[in-house]
Amino acid sequence: MAKVELKKPIVEEISAQIADAESIILVNYSGLTVEQDTQLRKELREAGVHYKVYKNTMMNFAFQGTPCEELCKDLEGTNALAVSKDDATAPARIIAKFAKTAPKLEMVSGIVEGNYYDKNGVDALAAIPSREELLGKLLGSIQSPITNLARVLNQIAESKGGEAAEA
């Protein structure tokens, strides 16, 4: 069997992963211990993020002709792909959080919702809260004025009720 035939399934696997992904983060994992790598994989898996190490040449072939083509220039060193099909900021957020305990782990670049981000851009994306957190904050902002209005109306009613009883 020719080498090209052996590599084709790997390229197809990468292409399938990135096809309808919300975000694709290229990660340099060089210097991680096995224990750290296992912990990182566990956290990413729990968040629904696919994380796998591929050869740079395989990723290069898979990225050609896709929105991920800009990542090809960053394919140097030991790289892995973190791909999320649901939450656009999950891979960057989890990897950035994990990098605080494992400083050798670094995000190289990424494609989020079709847009290329360099290292600084991916770091900025990591600071964005998850969709659930943002919805919670929005709900809190919506509820706050209503709660305050109810409290004020209740105080007015109590004060009027108190005066009426005394008169």
LOGU-757054 format. One record per residue (C-alpha): residue number from 1; x, y, z. Coordinates in Angstrom, 3 decimals, always signed. Each point is the difference from the previous one (the first is absolute). Last residue first. Layout:
<rec pos="NUM" X="X" Y="Y" Z="Z"/>
...
//
This chain:
<rec pos="167" X="-55.823" Y="+57.582" Z="+60.673"/>
<rec pos="166" X="+2.532" Y="-2.545" Z="+1.308"/>
<rec pos="165" X="-1.167" Y="-2.871" Z="-2.235"/>
<rec pos="164" X="+0.052" Y="+2.220" Z="-3.076"/>
<rec pos="163" X="+3.538" Y="+1.134" Z="+0.739"/>
<rec pos="162" X="+1.318" Y="-3.599" Z="+0.264"/>
<rec pos="161" X="-1.719" Y="-1.069" Z="-3.192"/>
<rec pos="160" X="+1.484" Y="+2.939" Z="-1.834"/>
<rec pos="159" X="+3.502" Y="-0.853" Z="+1.300"/>
<rec pos="158" X="-0.429" Y="-3.685" Z="-0.762"/>
<rec pos="157" X="-1.272" Y="+0.716" Z="-3.509"/>
<rec pos="156" X="+2.866" Y="+2.383" Z="-0.665"/>
<rec pos="155" X="+2.520" Y="-2.571" Z="+1.281"/>
<rec pos="154" X="-1.543" Y="-2.700" Z="-2.218"/>
<rec pos="153" X="+0.077" Y="+2.291" Z="-3.017"/>
<rec pos="152" X="+3.689" Y="+0.737" Z="+0.668"/>
<rec pos="151" X="+0.859" Y="-3.719" Z="+0.355"/>
<rec pos="150" X="-1.952" Y="-0.912" Z="-3.140"/>
<rec pos="149" X="+1.800" Y="+2.720" Z="-1.952"/>
<rec pos="148" X="+3.393" Y="-1.219" Z="+1.276"/>
<rec pos="147" X="-0.807" Y="-3.588" Z="-1.018"/>
<rec pos="146" X="-1.123" Y="+1.149" Z="-3.450"/>
<rec pos="145" X="+3.139" Y="+2.105" Z="-0.418"/>
<rec pos="144" X="+2.253" Y="-2.957" Z="+0.987"/>
<rec pos="143" X="-1.728" Y="-2.719" Z="-2.004"/>
<rec pos="142" X="+1.252" Y="+1.124" Z="-3.408"/>
<rec pos="141" X="+3.563" Y="+0.478" Z="+1.205"/>
<rec pos="140" X="-0.036" Y="-3.387" Z="+1.738"/>
<rec pos="139" X="-1.351" Y="-1.651" Z="-3.154"/>
<rec pos="138" X="+2.789" Y="+1.591" Z="-2.024"/>
<rec pos="137" X="+2.607" Y="-1.165" Z="+2.519"/>
<rec pos="136" X="-1.389" Y="-3.533" Z="-0.119"/>
<rec pos="135" X="-0.050" Y="+0.066" Z="-3.812"/>
<rec pos="134" X="+3.651" Y="+1.080" Z="+0.000"/>
<rec pos="133" X="+0.940" Y="-2.778" Z="+2.417"/>
<rec pos="132" X="-1.844" Y="-2.592" Z="-2.111"/>
<rec pos="131" X="+1.679" Y="+1.213" Z="-3.201"/>
<rec pos="130" X="+3.421" Y="-0.366" Z="+1.591"/>
<rec pos="129" X="+1.950" Y="+3.029" Z="+1.171"/>
<rec pos="128" X="+2.385" Y="+1.807" Z="-2.369"/>
<rec pos="127" X="+3.560" Y="+0.078" Z="+1.400"/>
<rec pos="126" X="+1.083" Y="-2.909" Z="-2.208"/>
<rec pos="125" X="-0.914" Y="+2.047" Z="-3.057"/>
<rec pos="124" X="+2.651" Y="+2.572" Z="+0.974"/>
<rec pos="123" X="+2.638" Y="-2.758" Z="+0.202"/>
<rec pos="122" X="-1.108" Y="-1.188" Z="-3.455"/>
<rec pos="121" X="+0.460" Y="+3.510" Z="-1.369"/>
<rec pos="120" X="+3.441" Y="+0.339" Z="+1.578"/>
<rec pos="119" X="+1.126" Y="-3.359" Z="-1.428"/>
<rec pos="118" X="-1.332" Y="+0.798" Z="-3.487"/>
<rec pos="117" X="-3.679" Y="-0.124" Z="-0.882"/>
<rec pos="116" X="-1.501" Y="-1.040" Z="-3.349"/>
<rec pos="115" X="-3.745" Y="+0.479" Z="-0.515"/>
<rec pos="114" X="-2.366" Y="-2.749" Z="-1.185"/>
<rec pos="113" X="-2.003" Y="-0.285" Z="+3.228"/>
<rec pos="112" X="+3.220" Y="-0.255" Z="+1.977"/>
<rec pos="111" X="+3.187" Y="-1.029" Z="-1.785"/>
<rec pos="110" X="+3.008" Y="-0.301" Z="+2.244"/>
<rec pos="109" X="+3.555" Y="+0.859" Z="+0.882"/>
<rec pos="108" X="+2.950" Y="-1.266" Z="+2.049"/>
<rec pos="107" X="-1.594" Y="-0.756" Z="+3.365"/>
<rec pos="106" X="+2.622" Y="-0.850" Z="+2.551"/>
<rec pos="105" X="+0.741" Y="-2.812" Z="+2.430"/>
<rec pos="104" X="+3.397" Y="+0.419" Z="+1.675"/>
<rec pos="103" X="-1.626" Y="+2.040" Z="+2.792"/>
<rec pos="102" X="-1.881" Y="-3.021" Z="+1.421"/>
<rec pos="101" X="-2.092" Y="+1.276" Z="+2.936"/>
<rec pos="100" X="-0.939" Y="+3.291" Z="-1.673"/>
<rec pos="99" X="-0.043" Y="-1.834" Z="-3.342"/>
<rec pos="98" X="-3.099" Y="-1.903" Z="+1.197"/>
<rec pos="97" X="-2.051" Y="+3.200" Z="+0.109"/>
<rec pos="96" X="+1.252" Y="+1.008" Z="-3.441"/>
<rec pos="95" X="-0.767" Y="-3.491" Z="-1.348"/>
<rec pos="94" X="-3.521" Y="+0.033" Z="+1.444"/>
<rec pos="93" X="-0.861" Y="+3.478" Z="-1.323"/>
<rec pos="92" X="+1.537" Y="-0.552" Z="-3.434"/>
<rec pos="91" X="-1.801" Y="-3.321" Z="-0.469"/>
<rec pos="90" X="-3.343" Y="+1.299" Z="+1.345"/>
<rec pos="89" X="-0.194" Y="+3.297" Z="-1.932"/>
<rec pos="88" X="-2.045" Y="-1.090" Z="-3.020"/>
<rec pos="87" X="-2.261" Y="-2.392" Z="+1.916"/>
<rec pos="86" X="-1.700" Y="-2.675" Z="-2.122"/>
<rec pos="85" X="+2.250" Y="-1.671" Z="-2.598"/>
<rec pos="84" X="+3.176" Y="+0.368" Z="+2.013"/>
<rec pos="83" X="+3.419" Y="-0.991" Z="-1.301"/>
<rec pos="82" X="+3.305" Y="-0.080" Z="+1.901"/>
<rec pos="81" X="+2.788" Y="-0.919" Z="-2.389"/>
<rec pos="80" X="+3.483" Y="-1.055" Z="+1.064"/>
<rec pos="79" X="+3.397" Y="+1.327" Z="-0.879"/>
<rec pos="78" X="+3.617" Y="-0.911" Z="+0.644"/>
<rec pos="77" X="+2.177" Y="+2.399" Z="-1.962"/>
<rec pos="76" X="-1.029" Y="+2.052" Z="-2.991"/>
<rec pos="75" X="-3.425" Y="+0.223" Z="-1.611"/>
<rec pos="74" X="-0.663" Y="+3.730" Z="+0.439"/>
<rec pos="73" X="+0.047" Y="+0.865" Z="-3.726"/>
<rec pos="72" X="-2.559" Y="-2.751" Z="-0.644"/>
<rec pos="71" X="-2.515" Y="+1.646" Z="+2.358"/>
<rec pos="70" X="-1.030" Y="+2.388" Z="-2.796"/>
<rec pos="69" X="-1.471" Y="-2.968" Z="-1.912"/>
<rec pos="68" X="-2.590" Y="-0.537" Z="+2.725"/>
<rec pos="67" X="-2.793" Y="+1.543" Z="-2.124"/>
<rec pos="66" X="+0.490" Y="-3.037" Z="-2.275"/>
<rec pos="65" X="+1.912" Y="-0.514" Z="-3.273"/>
<rec pos="64" X="+3.044" Y="-1.559" Z="+1.656"/>
<rec pos="63" X="-0.626" Y="-0.661" Z="+3.726"/>
<rec pos="62" X="+0.001" Y="-3.808" Z="-0.363"/>
<rec pos="61" X="+3.355" Y="-0.078" Z="-1.815"/>
<rec pos="60" X="+1.624" Y="+2.277" Z="+2.599"/>
<rec pos="59" X="-1.552" Y="-1.999" Z="+2.847"/>
<rec pos="58" X="+1.608" Y="-3.157" Z="-1.398"/>
<rec pos="57" X="+3.349" Y="+1.758" Z="-0.426"/>
<rec pos="56" X="-0.163" Y="+1.308" Z="+3.566"/>
<rec pos="55" X="-0.423" Y="-3.501" Z="+1.375"/>
<rec pos="54" X="-3.107" Y="-0.351" Z="+2.132"/>
<rec pos="53" X="-0.619" Y="+0.224" Z="+3.731"/>
<rec pos="52" X="-3.645" Y="-0.110" Z="+1.059"/>
<rec pos="51" X="-2.481" Y="+2.037" Z="+1.992"/>
<rec pos="50" X="-3.761" Y="-0.143" Z="-0.711"/>
<rec pos="49" X="-1.831" Y="+2.458" Z="+2.269"/>
<rec pos="48" X="-3.275" Y="-1.053" Z="+1.627"/>
<rec pos="47" X="+0.709" Y="+1.805" Z="+3.269"/>
<rec pos="46" X="+0.630" Y="-3.283" Z="+1.835"/>
<rec pos="45" X="+2.405" Y="-1.008" Z="-2.804"/>
<rec pos="44" X="+1.990" Y="+3.222" Z="+0.459"/>
<rec pos="43" X="+0.373" Y="-0.563" Z="+3.740"/>
<rec pos="42" X="+1.029" Y="-3.640" Z="-0.484"/>
<rec pos="41" X="+2.478" Y="+0.846" Z="-2.759"/>
<rec pos="40" X="+1.620" Y="+2.617" Z="+2.232"/>
<rec pos="39" X="+0.277" Y="-2.479" Z="+2.902"/>
<rec pos="38" X="+1.614" Y="-2.621" Z="-2.252"/>
<rec pos="37" X="+2.449" Y="+2.562" Z="-1.378"/>
<rec pos="36" X="+0.946" Y="+1.095" Z="+3.525"/>
<rec pos="35" X="+0.601" Y="-3.600" Z="+1.105"/>
<rec pos="34" X="+2.013" Y="-0.781" Z="-3.131"/>
<rec pos="33" X="+2.193" Y="+3.014" Z="+0.696"/>
<rec pos="32" X="-0.290" Y="+3.041" Z="-2.218"/>
<rec pos="31" X="+3.190" Y="+1.376" Z="-1.572"/>
<rec pos="30" X="-1.278" Y="+0.421" Z="-3.537"/>
<rec pos="29" X="-3.799" Y="+0.381" Z="-0.141"/>
<rec pos="28" X="-0.108" Y="+2.725" Z="-2.659"/>
<rec pos="27" X="-3.715" Y="+0.513" Z="-0.664"/>
<rec pos="26" X="-1.843" Y="+0.877" Z="-3.218"/>
<rec pos="25" X="-3.561" Y="+1.014" Z="+0.848"/>
<rec pos="24" X="-2.952" Y="-0.799" Z="-2.249"/>
<rec pos="23" X="-3.312" Y="+1.639" Z="+0.756"/>
<rec pos="22" X="-3.635" Y="-0.306" Z="-1.051"/>
<rec pos="21" X="+0.739" Y="-3.212" Z="-1.897"/>
<rec pos="20" X="-1.968" Y="-1.035" Z="-3.082"/>
<rec pos="19" X="+2.772" Y="-1.554" Z="-2.102"/>
<rec pos="18" X="+2.853" Y="+0.090" Z="+2.528"/>
<rec pos="17" X="-0.483" Y="-3.532" Z="+1.323"/>
<rec pos="16" X="-0.881" Y="-1.506" Z="-3.386"/>
<rec pos="15" X="+3.113" Y="+1.538" Z="-1.584"/>
<rec pos="14" X="+2.163" Y="-1.395" Z="+2.818"/>
<rec pos="13" X="-1.437" Y="-3.484" Z="-0.531"/>
<rec pos="12" X="+0.414" Y="+0.312" Z="-3.791"/>
<rec pos="11" X="+3.687" Y="+0.917" Z="+0.454"/>
<rec pos="10" X="+0.431" Y="-3.032" Z="+2.263"/>
<rec pos="9" X="-1.799" Y="-2.282" Z="-2.487"/>
<rec pos="8" X="+2.268" Y="+1.247" Z="-2.852"/>
<rec pos="7" X="+3.275" Y="-0.644" Z="+1.801"/>
<rec pos="6" X="+0.099" Y="-3.757" Z="-0.574"/>
<rec pos="5" X="-0.966" Y="+0.386" Z="-3.665"/>
<rec pos="4" X="+2.764" Y="+2.575" Z="-0.494"/>
<rec pos="3" X="+2.561" Y="-2.369" Z="+1.503"/>
<rec pos="2" X="-0.742" Y="-2.612" Z="-2.664"/>
<rec pos="1" X="-1.359" Y="-3.416" Z="+0.945"/>
//
